[in-house]
Amino acid sequence: MDAGAGRLWACLMELDWAMTTPRDRGSYRGRLAPSPTGYLHLGNARTFWIAQRRARACGGELVLRNEDLDRSRCRAVYVSAMLEDLLWLGLRWNEGPDCGGPHGPYAQSQRLTLYRHALERLQRLGHVYPCRCSRRDVLSALAAPHAGDDEPIYPGTCRPPHGQLRMGMPVVAESQPPGEGPPRNAPGVNWRFRVPEGEAIEFVDGYCGRQRFTAGVDFGDFVVWRQDDVPAYQLACVVDDAAMGITEVVRGADLLRSTARQLLLYRALGMAPPTFFHCPLLTDAQGVRLAKRHDALSLRTLRGQGAAPDAWHRQWETLV
């Protein structure tokens, strides 16, 4: 077995362990999880700095993970820039793609075996079903799509009639009936997670306080594996945070709804979830949320203009 295969095998063992072992809250592990689809902006910087401050305050460790699953947009130049800009910002991590560590590999594109393992578990337990609907199909089927949603509520076009989940009750495995639908590894289909309609998903966020989202109302059945044969964000994020032993996830408030989805995945996979801390979003002068298209506020541009990270750090202290 070569070194790469050995690392993946170790990760699979860690994932199996995470599915059966309660999470140890005594040792803090946080993470930075940038995606190299463009240059990092000031909003990313603030969230990552808060993540580091919270890890240091707990005497814990920080992991850098390269979330590079978007094949059409990820670029090597953005990976290099990401590392340079984070170091310039004053961030330091204990594990990552540049320094290694016991939970590698630290690039998601090298962790596909783990995600397939989790998908197969969800398939065996009857939590997911194949779906051939495109995003355009979903939007056209909705009478009133929710504007701005990260994923429109699925109208149930491909949803099979059997199987149901309930929070707090044992999971009953209901496999897909023989001969119904495509095989588990069929190309060209999405795999959707079946949400328990009407169930309230509640959690207490470290910054935003108590949160409540209703499955089937605030979000619907969501994609966990895409038709281009890569895992969706929701599944990859849950699998990695569990396998890497992350105890608190610090990220932007735009992902609060995603937390409700991910809590369902943690439960379905039999894993203990981390705690969450969702930072308020940084906006531009017009009140628009910062994105990587805001070149004027990218760390690369600000760095070239002689910006001083220490000044930002003092402004951000009140958010920790």
N, C-alpha and C positions, 0 to 999 in steps of 0.2 A: 504494500500500500504506500503510495507516494505521500509527500507532506500535505499537499492540498486535500487529497481524499481523507487523510487522517484528521485534519482539522474539521472537515465537514462531518465526519463520523462522530467526532467529539461533540459538535454542535447538536447533532441529532440526539445524542445521549442527554445533553443538557435540556433540550426541548422536552424529551420524555420525562426528565426529572421535574421540569417546571409544571408539567401536567399533573403531577401526583404529589408534589411537595409544597406545603404552605410557604409563602414568601417570608423571609427573615427581615423584619422591619428594623432590626438593630443596626444594620450596616447600610448607610445611604449610598445609593448609586443613581446618579443622574445621567442625562445624555444630551448631546448636541446632534441634531439630525438634519443637516442641510441637504438640499438637492441641487446638483450641479447643472441646472438648466439655465443659468444666467449668473450675473454677478450679484453677490449678496448686497442687500440694501440696509438702511439704518434700522428698519423695523426688525429684520433678522438679528442685527447686532444687539439690539436691546434685549430681545428674548434670550439670546445665547448668553449674554452677560449675566442676566438674572439667574439663568440656570447654573452658571458657575458660582455665583455668590451663594445660592442656596446650598449647593454641594459643599462649598468651603465652610459655611456656617454650621453644617452638620458633621464636619470632619470626614466627609465622604469622598467618593471617587466620581470622576466624570469620564464618560465614554463619547468618542466622536464616531458617528456612523455616516457613511456616504450613501445617501438614498438615491441611487443612480439607476432606477428601474425604467425610467422614461427613455426608451431607446432613441426616439426621434429628436429629443431635445437635449439630452445630456452630452457634454463635451469634455474632453480631457483638459482643455484650457480652463474650464470653469472649476474643475477639481483642483488644479494648481492654484488658481486665484483664491479659491475658498480657503485653502490651508494658509496661504500667505496673509490674507485679510484677517482671518481669525487670530493668527499670531500677532499681527500688528495691533489688533484691538486689545490685546492683553490677555487672551484666553489661553489656558493650558489644560490639557486633558491627560488622563492616565492610560487610556487605551484608544487605539484608532488605527486607520489605514497607514499612517506614516510611522507609527511606533509599535504596532502590534499589540498583543495581549492574549489572555487565555480564552477570550470569547470570540475570536476572529473566525472567518474573515470579516472585515469591517466595511465592506462594500456590498450592498444588497444584490448586485448583479452576480456575486459569487456565492450567494446563499439560496439559490433556487431549490436545491434539494430539501432544505428545511421547509420552505413554503409548500412544496408538493406534499410533503409528509403531513402537514397540517390540513391541506385541502382533502387529502385522502381520508383523514380522520373525520372531517366534517361530512364527507360523502357517505362513509360507513354508518354514521349516526343519523343520517337522513336530515341534516340541517341545511343542505344546499340542494339546488336543482339547476338543470341546464336551461339556458335562456338564449334565444337567437335574436332578441330585440336589440336594435341599436339605440343610441341616445335619441336620435331623431324619431325613431318609432315610438319611444316612450313619451317624448314631448308632444307628438302629434295625437297620441291617444288620450292625453290629459285635457279635460275641459278647461281647467284653470291651473296651469303650471305655476309652481311657487317661484316667483322671480328671485334670482340670486342664490337659490339653493345650490350647494355643492353637488348634489345628486338629486334629480327630480324624483318625486315619490312614484314608485313603480306601480302601474295600474293592475298588475297581476296577469298579464296576457299569457305567460308561459307557466304560471304557478300551478303546480299539481294540487289536487283537492285533498290529498292525505298528508298527515303529519302536523303536529302543533307543539309549541314550546310554552312553558310557563315559568316565570321567575320564581325561584325558591322551591321548585318541585323537581323530583328526579327526571332526568332526560330519558325518554323512551325512544330507543332506536327504531326508526322506520325506514328501511332501505327502499330505494326505487324498485318498483315491481319489475320482474324479469321482462326484457323486451320493450320496456317503456322508455323512450327517449334515447339519446346518444350514449355511447360508453363513456366512462369517467375521463378518459384522455382524449375525447373527440376534439378535433381542431375546429375553429370557427364558431365556438359557442362561449358565452359568458356563463359563469356559475354564480348564482345569487343565493345569498343567505336569507332564509325564511324567518322574518321577524314575528314575534308573538303579538298579533294585532290587539290593540287596546291596552297593552301592559305599560305601566308607567316605569320608566327607567330613571332612578334617582341616584344622585351622588353629591357629595359636598366638595366643591372646588376650593383649593387653597387660597385663591384670590377672589373669585366671583361668588363664593358662597354656595348655598344649596341650589341644585339644578334638578329639573324634572322635564323629561321628554317622553311623549307617548308614541309607542311603536304603531305604525300605520297611520298616524296623524302628523307627527313632526318629521318622520322619516319612514320610508318603506323598505321592502326587500332590496338589499344592496349587493352590488357586485363584489365578489371576493377574488375571482379569477377572470381575467379578461380574455377575449377571443383571440388576441395576439399571443396567447400562451405565456403571460406574465401575471404575477399576483397583483391585485389592486392594493392601493395604499392601506386600506383598513386591515387586511390580513397580514401583509408584510410587517406593518408596524407592531401589531400584537405579537406575532411570532418572535420578532427580534427583541422587543422589550422584555418578553418572558425569558427567552434563551440567554439574554445578556444580564439578567437579574436586576433590571431597572426597578427602583423602588418609588421614584417620583418622576412624572413626565411634566416638563415645563415647556409650554408652547403658546401660540397665539389664541385669542378668544374666538377666532373664526372656526376653531376646531372643537368647540363645545359640543355641537351636535354629533360630531364624529366620535366623541367619547362615549355617548350612549350606544352607538353601534358597536364600538369596540368592547364595551362591557358585556354585550351579548356574546361576542366571539370568545372572550375570556371564559365565560361560563360554559359555552358549548364545548370548548377545548379542555375544560377541567383545570383551568389555571387561575391562580390568584392575581387580580389586577393590581397595578401600582396605584398610588395616589396621583392627583392631577393639580396643576397650577397653571391656569390660563391667563396670560398677560393681556392687558388692554392693547388694542391695535394702534399702531402709529399711522397718522394720516399726513397728507401733504397740505399745502396752504388752502386748497379747495375742499378739504375734508374727505378726500378720497384715500382709501386704504393703500398703503405703499405696496408696490409689487415690483418685480424685477425689471419691468419696463420703465420704471422711474430711474433713468440713467443718472440724472442730476443728483440723486440721493443714494447712489450705489457707494459701497465702501471704497471701491476702486477709484471712483471719481473724487470723493471727499478726501481720500488719502492723498491723491495727487494735488489737491488744493491746499494741503498743509493742515488739515483738520487735526485736532488734538483729542484722542480718545478719553483722556483724563477728565476733560470738561463734560463729556457725555456721562461718564461714570457717576459724577457728582449729581447730575440731574436725575439719574435712574435709581439712586439709592432709596428713594421714597417708595418704590414699587416692590422692593424685596420683602 
